[in-house]
Amino acid sequence: MTSMSWLAFKPRDTVFVRDGRPFDAATDGLARTVHPSPTTIAGAVGQAFGVNPDEVRGPVLARDGQAGWEPYFPVPADLVVTADAPRRVFRLQPEEPDGQTDLSPAGEEQAGGPSRWLLPPAHVGPVEPLDGWIPGQVLAGYLAGTLPAPGGTPEAALRMARPLVPEPRVGLARDGRAARTGFLYQATHLRPQDGWGFLAEVTVQDDWDAEPRGPVPFGGRGRLADVGAAAVRWPEAEPAGSGERVLVYLATPAIWPGGWRIPVPQGATLAAAATRDPEPAATVRPGREWRDSRALRWMVPAGSVYLLEFPDAQAGARWAGRWSKNAYGRDRDDLLRTAGFGVVLTGAWT
C-alpha cells in the first residue's frame, strides 16, 4: 500500500538550471537556462528524504498565500487571444483539413498522427498565442469545457501570472582561484516572485518513515531551497467525466518515444494536438558517475494539449480515470516516469 503527499520547495535565491547542451565560456559566451524540469524536482525530493521515494510528480509552480499554496499551470496550448481590444480568449476548434499535409499523410492515423487541424472559431478575427501560468481553479474550468465561454472570455478572467523573472548575470570562468583571461560569459538566472515556489506530489510506501529535511540543493550554482509540507490537489474537471472524447492536458513535460506525439491508447485515435516548441532536459546520476551518465533529451513542454477519441464513452472514462493525475506514456518502472515526466490531466472536448 502507498500514500501520497505534497512537498513545497521555496528557493532562497535565484534558480539556475542549465539545459544540458555543451557550453564553453571561451567559444560560446551565453549559457542557456531552462525552467526546472522533473529531474530537478525529483533530485530535490531525493535530497530532502535522503532516499528516493516510489514516485515524484512535478514540478508545479505555486504561490503561498493566506489560504495556503495555490498551484499554477502553463496556459493550455490551444487557447488564443484576440489581437485587438477588448482582448478575449478562445479555444482552437478541431476541423477536418482541406487536402493533406505532412502531419497526416495517408494511413498515419494508425501510427498516432492527428486527423484534424485546430483552428480559431470562424467568427473571430486575428488571434495570438497565450503565454503564462493560470491558477488550478481556472484550469479546472478549462478541463470541464466551461472556459473559455462560446463567445470568448475576457483575458483578465484567466488570472494569468508570470512567477519567474529572468535575471541576466555576467561571470568569469576560473582556473582554481584565478580568473581565466578572455573567458567572460553571460547566464540568465530565474528569480521567483515573492511567495512563489515549486511543488511535487510524492508517493511512498505506507511503512515509509523518512522525514524531509532542508535546505536542499535546487538547480546549479550551489542554489538552495527550503522544504516544507503543502496541502494542495490537482485540478479536476467539474462535472467529472469525459465520455468518448477525452482532452489530455500535459501538466509536466513529457519524454515520449514518438517525440511530440502522445502514445495513443489502444482502440483510440488522436483527433488533434497543440504543442509548443520542444525543450531540452539533461539527466545525470549524482556522485562520481555524473560525467559519464549525462544524457540530453528533448521534452514535450507542459501545457501541450491532445484530443483523443475512444470507441465509446465507457472506454474513454476508464482510460481517463486510470491516467488522470499520473505520469503516462512510459513503462511502469521507467525512471523517467517515476521522476514525473508526462503527468496528464484529463477533461472533455467537443
N, C-alpha and C positions, 0 to 999 in steps of 0.2 A: 504494500500500500504506500501511496505517496501523498504528499501535501504540497500546497503552493502558497507562496508569499511574495511580497514585493520588497525590493531594496531601492533606496534612493542614494545617488552619488552626487554630491554637491562640490564642484571644483573650487579649490581655494584661489585659483588664478585663471589664466587663460588655458585653453585646450589646444594642444598641438599634436595632430595625427598626420604623419606622412602617408602619401598614397602608395608607397612601396616601389615606385619606379626609380631607376638609378639616378643619383644626384651627386654631382661633383662641384664643389664651390669654385674650382678653377675654370671649369668649362661651361657650367650652367649656373648662372647667378640667381636662380629663382627656385626655392624649394616648394614643391606643390603640397598643399594642405587639403585634407578632406574632413568631412564630418565623422565623428566616431562611428564605427561600424559594429556589428555584433561581436566581432573578435575583441574589440576594445572593451566592451561592457562585460563580456564573458571572462576576459582576463582579470578585470577588476573584481568580479564576483569571486573568482577563484582565490585571488589575493586576500579578500575580506574574510573568507572562511578558512583559508589555509589548505583547502582541498576543493576539487571541482564537484559541484552538485550534479544531479542527473541531467537537468536541462536548464538553460537560461533563455529567456525570450525578451529581447530588447535590442538596441536602446529605444526608450520612449522619452522624448523631451517633455518636461513638466514644470509647472510654476507652483511654488509653495506659497499659499495664501492663508487667509484666516480660516478657511474651511478645509485646509489640508492641501495635498498635492492635486493639481488639476492637469491631466495628461493632454498633450497636443500632438497632432499628427500632420504629416505633409498633406497639402491640398490635393485631392484626387486629380489625376492627370486628365480626366475627361471633363473637367469644369473649365469654362472660359468666361471672360467678362467683356461686356461691350466696350468698344474703344471710346465712344462718345458719352458724355454725361447726360443724364444720371447713369452711372455705371451699374449694370445689373448682371448677375451671374446666371448662366445657363449651363445645361448639361449637353454634351455632344450626343447625338442620336444615331443608333445603328441603321445604316441604309444599304440596300443592295447596290453594289458598284455597277457603274455603266462600263461595260467592257471588262478588261482583265489587267491586273498589274503584276509586278514581280513579287508582290507579297502573297498572292493567292493564285498561283498557276494551277492548271487542271490537276485535280487529284490531291491537292495539298491539304484539303480539309481532313483527309485521313491521317496526314502527318502532323496535324496540330496547327495548321495555318488558319488565319481568320477568314470568314466568308463574307464579312460586311465592312464597310467603312464607317467611321464615326464622323458625323458632320454637324455643324451648328443647325439649329432649327431654321426652317426656310424663311420665316418672317423676321429673323434677327439680322441686323446689319453687320459691319466688320467687328470681329472679336479678337481678343488677345488671350494668351495663356495666363493662368494664375500661378503665383509662386508665394509660398509662405506656409505657416502652420495654423491649423484650426483646432479648437477645443474638441475633446472627445464627445461632448453633447451635440455639437454641430455635426460631427462625423456620423453619429448615430442617426440623425435625421436624413443624412445623405444615403446611408445604407438602407434605410427604410423606404427610400424613394420619395420622401416628402420635401426634400431640399435638394436643389432649388425648386421653387414653385413653377408650374407650367408657364406662367408669364414672366418668369425671371424673379430673382431675389436680390434686393439691394446688397451691394458688396459689403457694406458695414455689418450686415446681419451675420456674416461668417466669422466675425471677431478674429480676423487674422492677426498673427503676431510674427515677429522676426526675433527669435530669442538669442541668436548668436551673431555677434558683431565682429566682422573681420578687423584685425588689428595688425598692420604691417610691422615687421621687426627687421632690423639690419644686424647681421652678425659677421664675425670674422673667424674663419677656420683656424684651429690651433694645432700646434705640434708640441704636446706636453703643455707647459705653461706659457710658451712663446707663440705669438701670432705669426701666421704664415703669410708672407708678403704677397699681395695680389689675390688672396682668397676671400674676398668680400662677397657676401651673398645676402639675399632678402628672403624672409619667410613670413607667411601670414598665419598669425595665431587667431583663434576664435575665442572671443570673450563672452561668456554667458551674461545676459542681462541680470540685474538684481533679482534674486529669488528663484532663478531657474536652475534645474539640474537634470540628471539622466536617471531614468528608472529602468528596472529589469524585474521581470517575474521569474521566480526561481522554483524549480521542482526538486524536492528531496524525498528520501525515504522517511517513513514515519519514525524510525529509530534514530534519525539524524540528530546529533547533539551539539554540532559545531555552532558557535555564535559568531556573527560578523563583527569584525573589528577594523577600525580605521585609524588614521587615514591610509589610503592605498594609492599606488601609482595609477594614474589615469592618463593614457597617451604617453607622449615622449617628453624629452627635455626635463625629466625629473618632476613633472607636474603631479600634484596630489589632489585627492578628493576625499571629503568626509563621507562616512557611510551611516545610514540610518534606515529604520523600517518605514514603509509607506503603505497607506491604505487606499488603494485605487482599484478600478475594474476596467477591463477592456470595453470599448463601446459596443453596444448591441443594437441591431435593428429592432425598432418597436413600431408596429407589432412584429413579433418574431415570425419566422417562416420565409421561405424563398420560392417555393414552387419549382417548376421545371426550368425557370430562367434565374440562374444564380449569378449575382455580381460578386467578384472576388477583388478585394482591395488589399494591396500589399502593405502591411504595417511596418515591416522591417525589410531591408534589402535582401534579395534572393540571389543565389548562385545555382542556376538550373542547367541540366545537360544540354538543353536546346537553346541556350543563350537567353534572349528576351522572351521566348515562348514558354508559357506555363505548361507543365506536364498535364495534358488533358486527361481527365478521368475516363476510364473505360465506359463506352456507351454514350459519352457526351461529345459535344462539338464546341469549338471555340468560335463564337459569333463575331467578336470584335475585341480589340485591345487598344489601350492608350498607355504608352510608356514614355519616360523621359530618357535623356542621354545616359548610357551606362556609366558606372562609377567604379574606379579601381579599389581593390581591397587587398591588403597584404596580410598573410597569415604566417606565423612563426612560432616555433617551440621555445619556451623560456629556457634560460640557462646557457650552457656551453654549446648547445646544438643550434642556437638561433641562426648562425650564419649559413649553415648547410640546409636548414629546414625552411628557409624563406621561400614563399610562393606568392606570385601576383595573379589575382583572378579579377574578372570583371563582373560586377553586380548589376542586377536589375534594380533600379532605385525604388525606395519606398514611395508610396503614392501612386504606383502604377495600378491600372485597373484592367480586369479581364471579364468579359461577358460569356458565360458558359450556358449551353442549352442541353438539358437532360431529356431522356425519352419520356419521362413523366414526373409529376410533382413529388411523388414519394422518393424517387431516386435522387432528385435534387435536394430534398430535405435531408435525406440520410447523409449525403456527402457533406452538405453544409454543417450539419450537426456534428459530424466526425472531425472536420478540419478547422472550423472557425476558432480563432484564438490559439492555433497551433502552427508549428513550422511544417510546411508542406513541400513535397517535391524531391525529397532525398530519402535514402534508406534509413530505417529506424535508428541504427547505431552510427550513422554518419556523423562525424564531429561537426561538420558544417551545419547540420540540422540541430544537434543538441546545443550548439553555440548560439542559435537563434536566427539563422538565416532563413528567410521565407515564411515568416509568421503572417497568416492571412486572416482577414475579417470578411464575413460574407453578408450579403444583402440580396435585394431583388432588383431586377431591371425590366423595363417594358419596351 
